């Protein structure tokens, strides 16, 4: 009897690794005539397509119902999610999504709304939007809010278009916007998209906006500035009021990127800092789902100076209840920003989060977010190298000095974290820090979870310093796919599956 040859260590006959099951593309599982549903035959009918009847198959794969279920279940097991483990992406704020929010968003009368319903039939929905707007204005101490922007970057666009409308209404066609070098990339992109020249402002040795350099760039052609606070280095801009006063003194406006509002909500009101416009990422601060290409929301709070120029539509109170202001004949609104009035599902989830916490709970959440980030900073500062001295706000920022002399790169280090069951932290951002590693635990991680995370990061750092370069260069080892050519994938992505071409034998 001949025994089958034993596979090499780490390999299997099937290509599977225990519960990590290899899965081909859904198109590669196609089988002619296989279907998950039993559709009746199409009866005889007169063609009305004017000669445009399809001549080839539609190209959808044929699979049975179990195949479909298994395929998407297997794919879901290959995704990392906030529901699985610590998700330390800095700046992106991978915040826990309470299930209470999901339950409320699925209630009848909310989940089944249609955007074209008559206003009289959606009074409850408009009341919900109005109540959320009230909370956003209260928490920021701003008199107005535009609810329609569909994302944070869309909110930035709204804010800068509002500033431009206010300036043009005064016949003032300024052309320059000051943006810190550490800003989110969408800040300069937004300013440029609105026709402004982007003038970068350097950071000082403390990781904050260089106030002297900022003031030196001011002039009558400056339309405004775009500053994140707390900033992308995880630090509070403690010169923020001086910055606001300086930009206002030359007739410009202060746009605040509200991406990091989660660090200060309930504790600092941006309106008290001199902010004229600020977008709020509902997923970062108020726990609505993040990413996935789905609907987002980026409401923009506005100062009294900019409120008249807010986009349409907006909720109004009338004699017959709530209404939507759709037209602005002879008014100052800069126009319509999107097809409908915001994202109802995100509004519902955000309001559910706010009401379940209350003002005291929101204040505690921001405090816990800062506490957790500083706990990571304290736990890692003797092994990794903090980018700046002192405490941080909601995220801890390190540089790659601790890897000097090891030939291990920030990317190598991040790939090794995947094998440990952690999504890597944000890498190489902000650009003002060489080899940046930006970690944001948010407020819902427990001390035990953070202790395990710190232990793993420290262990990997010690392994790198011990000279085990080859291990890091080969990581990850336990993923469905290993190292990919990420540059090639970004520059030449294959976006469409094509069936393999069958080779014909020579006659």
VENDA-V751593 format. One record per backbone hydrogen bond with DSSP energy under -1.0 kcal/mol. CO is the residue of the C=O (numbers start at 1). NH is the residue of the N-H. If there is no record, write none. Layout:
co: [CO | CO]
nh: [NH | NH]
This chain:
co: [8 | 17 | 19 | 20 | 27 | 31 | 49 | 62 | 64 | 65 | 66 | 67 | 68 | 69 | 70 | 71 | 72 | 73 | 75 | 76 | 81 | 81 | 88 | 90 | 93 | 99 | 100 | 101 | 104 | 107 | 107 | 110 | 114 | 118 | 119 | 122 | 123 | 124 | 125 | 126 | 127 | 128 | 129 | 130 | 131 | 132 | 133 | 134 | 135 | 136 | 137 | 137 | 140 | 144 | 146 | 149 | 151 | 152 | 153 | 154 | 155 | 156 | 157 | 158 | 159 | 160 | 161 | 162 | 163 | 164 | 165 | 167 | 168 | 172 | 175 | 176 | 177 | 178 | 179 | 180 | 184 | 185 | 186 | 187 | 188 | 189 | 190 | 191 | 192 | 197 | 199 | 201 | 202 | 204 | 208 | 210 | 211 | 212 | 215 | 219 | 221 | 221 | 223 | 224 | 225 | 227 | 231 | 234 | 235 | 236 | 237 | 239 | 240 | 241 | 242 | 243 | 244 | 245 | 247 | 248 | 253 | 254 | 254 | 255 | 258 | 260 | 261 | 261 | 264 | 264 | 269 | 270 | 270 | 276 | 277 | 278 | 281 | 282 | 282 | 297 | 299 | 300 | 301 | 302 | 303 | 306 | 307 | 309 | 312 | 314 | 316 | 318 | 321 | 323 | 328 | 335 | 340 | 343 | 344 | 345 | 346 | 347 | 348 | 349 | 350 | 351 | 352 | 353 | 354 | 357 | 358 | 359 | 360 | 361 | 362 | 363 | 364 | 365 | 366 | 367 | 368 | 369 | 370 | 371 | 372 | 373 | 374 | 375 | 376 | 377 | 380 | 380 | 385 | 396 | 397 | 398 | 400 | 401 | 403 | 409 | 410 | 411 | 412 | 413 | 417 | 418 | 426 | 430 | 433 | 434 | 436 | 437 | 438 | 438 | 439 | 446 | 447 | 448 | 449 | 450 | 451 | 452 | 453 | 454 | 455 | 456 | 457 | 458 | 459 | 460 | 461 | 462 | 463 | 464 | 467 | 468 | 469 | 470 | 484 | 485 | 486 | 487 | 488]
nh: [11 | 20 | 21 | 17 | 30 | 34 | 52 | 31 | 68 | 69 | 70 | 71 | 72 | 73 | 74 | 75 | 76 | 77 | 78 | 79 | 84 | 85 | 440 | 92 | 95 | 103 | 104 | 105 | 107 | 110 | 111 | 113 | 117 | 121 | 122 | 126 | 127 | 128 | 129 | 130 | 131 | 132 | 133 | 134 | 135 | 136 | 137 | 138 | 139 | 140 | 141 | 142 | 271 | 302 | 300 | 298 | 155 | 156 | 157 | 158 | 159 | 160 | 161 | 162 | 163 | 164 | 165 | 166 | 167 | 168 | 169 | 172 | 171 | 174 | 197 | 223 | 199 | 226 | 201 | 183 | 187 | 189 | 190 | 191 | 192 | 193 | 194 | 196 | 195 | 177 | 179 | 181 | 210 | 207 | 204 | 214 | 215 | 216 | 218 | 222 | 175 | 176 | 253 | 178 | 255 | 257 | 234 | 393 | 231 | 238 | 240 | 243 | 244 | 245 | 246 | 247 | 248 | 249 | 252 | 251 | 225 | 276 | 277 | 227 | 261 | 263 | 264 | 265 | 267 | 268 | 272 | 273 | 275 | 303 | 256 | 301 | 285 | 286 | 288 | 282 | 280 | 146 | 278 | 144 | 307 | 309 | 310 | 334 | 337 | 325 | 323 | 321 | 318 | 316 | 331 | 312 | 342 | 347 | 348 | 349 | 350 | 351 | 352 | 353 | 354 | 355 | 356 | 357 | 358 | 361 | 362 | 363 | 364 | 365 | 366 | 367 | 368 | 369 | 370 | 371 | 372 | 373 | 374 | 375 | 376 | 377 | 378 | 379 | 380 | 381 | 383 | 384 | 399 | 439 | 387 | 437 | 403 | 404 | 406 | 413 | 414 | 415 | 416 | 417 | 422 | 421 | 438 | 433 | 436 | 400 | 428 | 398 | 90 | 426 | 396 | 450 | 451 | 452 | 453 | 454 | 455 | 456 | 457 | 458 | 459 | 460 | 461 | 462 | 463 | 464 | 465 | 466 | 468 | 467 | 469 | 472 | 473 | 474 | 486 | 489 | 490 | 491 | 492]
